[in-house]
Amino acid sequence: MTSTGVGSNGGGSRAFVRRLPYLLPLALFGVLAAYFWAGLGMDPHAVPSVLIDQKVEPFDLAPIGGRERGFSSADLQGQVSLVNVFGSWCIACQIEHPYLTQLAQQGSVPIFGIDWREKDAKAGPAWLGQHGDPYALVGDDPQSRAAIAFGVTGAPESFIVDAKGIIRYKHVGPITPQVWEETLWPIVRRLQQGG
């Protein structure tokens, strides 16, 4: 009985080992399929940030060429604002920029700009001169000081900051009319109403 039992278990183990080369790729496929299936349901622009609901770390950026004032964390106090990270080198920023200019003309929320990682300090001001300037204030950030304070990972990125200087939302990618109407504006309006 004992030898039969041992033989059965040993036979089962050997059969499993023989099937292992076939089972491993199947298991790997199952894991990858589950990963991609979960990813299909995620919004690529809704990137979670550990800095959401955190006060912006203090920063003070110099003005870009042609402006007298830069942009600092103190400018975020007392009003809900939209902070936009851009660069003259950023192709997606060119797609976003006309709509930002339109938003600035509406005056529903102040838009502050962070001119990020310009290799040439004249490039950002020249770019704004060519495409229009929607920003209440713009800071030059070649060393990513403000970008680190916001947890920036690329451009364009935009942040909704409440009147206490706390980051409430992060948007990755160009702001489009749909993004503004369906996502950003409802958050801005709620915060402006004290929500």
Disulfide bonds with the S-S distance in Angstrom:
Cys90-Cys93 2.34
